[in-house]
Amino acid sequence: MDDRPTPVHAGSGASFNLPLEIRHPDQFNGSAAVRATDAVMPEQERDYYEVLGVARDADAKAIKQAYHRLAMKWHPDRNPAPEAEERFKEIAKAYAILSDPNKRAHYDRAGFEGVAHFSFDDLFGDLDLGEVFGGFGVGAERGSIFDRFFHGREPRRGLNLRVSVHVPLERVDQGGAQAISFVRPVTCATCGGYGTRSGRPPRACKDCAGTGRKVSTRGNRGSFRFEQVTTCPSCAGRGTVVGAACRDCDGRGQLEHEETLKLKIPRGIEDGTVLRVPGHGLPAGAREAPPGDLLVDVYAEPDTRFQRHGADLWRTQTVDLVDAVLGTRIQVPTLSGTVRVTLPPGIQPDEVLRLRGKGLPRYRASGRGDLKLRLRVRVPQTLTAEQRALYEQLRALPRS
């Protein structure tokens, strides 16, 4: 096969069906083997103070005013935006936590973990919606709003697990199955995730009554009482005591498990694309909640023949000075085999030739990229007497 390139200016330039794909800009410096990099929230929950736009020392009045303003703005009956319902849920939950002194204290002390044990009724059972929405033409009954948006929801999923994998350019070119192996924790089957030898839920800590904290009064000064809140030493802040630990998981409720999957790599997949494999992330804290997802960052392996730039491949090709002057035919490797390329006379150093359609498939689009040859001209460093004489003759000739 004889490819006649187009000269361009030197400055141009178990198997799964295709999972959900998202873009991820971070680059991972790892080997070709898959490695676990981090665990991420499936949906990152924002700080409740940030959600309402109030300071951490805001009083009850400021919190209520912020909630009233935002709830009226994002109520789905008033706002047709697609994201209105999710924003309203976020605002309502933040207000439910921060408007209650006890829940707010839990949140200030331990963040999201401090309020994770509150049920739907704990959060919204005493919330007076009529006080907020009455007279504004939107549903004011608890059932018409919170039951509508929150009841029937699934328990909080487990965290996502992120790994990275490097695949050869041939896999990017053709697509297909790629085996990946990784280690992740799974719920201990012996104790059901409780960590107890009996397989039953751990008992509440007696010293802190299940709150995970100890409150001590330091005394009164006039009308003020000073309280000191510390982590309960008996349960280390968990609020529960395992007692006799499960022999298989040593009370952790989880075991390390090595897993191997076959991942379907789409043709032309771009570096940094994230493929999602549902249900293969970290286990959830609640026994009935589903695990998170596995997020796989896909990158092309380094290749000594080519450098990848999107769908285009670049290759540096060295030619001798005489071939650059007179032109020649050379063999060039491609992903589909070797092709013969005709170099025109008068090749200049760093000139780029394009082999159309010899790159990678365009990701989620039609067509293919190009293979671009950047030409390096090799000037001889040592000459024989005969070669030197010929060059001297050439120098003596009139120049064009």
HELIX and SHEET records of a PDB file:
HELIX    1   1 TYR A   48  LEU A   52  1                                   5    
HELIX    2   2 ALA A   60  TRP A   74  1                                  15    
HELIX    3   3 ALA A   84  LEU A   98  1                                  15    
HELIX    4   4 PRO A  101  ALA A  110  1                                  10    
HELIX    5   5 PHE A  112  VAL A  115  1                                   4    
HELIX    6   6 PHE A  120  PHE A  124  1                                   5    
HELIX    7   7 LEU A  129  PHE A  133  1                                   5    
HELIX    8   8 ARG A  142  ARG A  142  1                                   1    
HELIX    9   9 GLY A  143  ASP A  147  3                                   5    
HELIX   10  10 ARG A  148  PHE A  150  1                                   3    
HELIX   11  11 LEU A  169  GLN A  174  1                                   6    
HELIX   12  12 LEU A  321  LEU A  326  1                                   6    
HELIX   13  13 ALA A  385  ALA A  396  1                                  12    
SHEET    1   A 3 ASP A   2  ASP A   3  0                                        
SHEET    2   A 3 GLY A 337  LEU A 343  1                                        
SHEET    3   A 3 THR A 328  THR A 334 -1                                        
SHEET    1   B 5 THR A   6  VAL A   8  0                                        
SHEET    2   B 5 VAL A 352  LEU A 355 -1                                        
SHEET    3   B 5 LEU A 371  ARG A 378 -1                                        
SHEET    4   B 5 ASP A 312  ASP A 320  1                                        
SHEET    5   B 5 GLN A 307  HIS A 309 -1                                        
SHEET    1   C 5 GLU A  21  ARG A  23  0                                        
SHEET    2   C 5 THR A 273  VAL A 277 -1                                        
SHEET    3   C 5 LEU A 294  ALA A 300 -1                                        
SHEET    4   C 5 ASN A 160  VAL A 167  1                                        
SHEET    5   C 5 ARG A  35  VAL A  40 -1                                        
SHEET    1   D 2 GLY A 176  THR A 187  0                                        
SHEET    2   D 2 GLN A 254  ILE A 265 -1                                        
SHEET    1   E 2 ARG A 203  ALA A 204  0                                        
SHEET    2   E 2 THR A 240  VAL A 241 -1                                        
SHEET    1   F 2 ARG A 213  ARG A 221  0                                        
SHEET    2   F 2 PHE A 224  THR A 231 -1                                        
END                                                                             
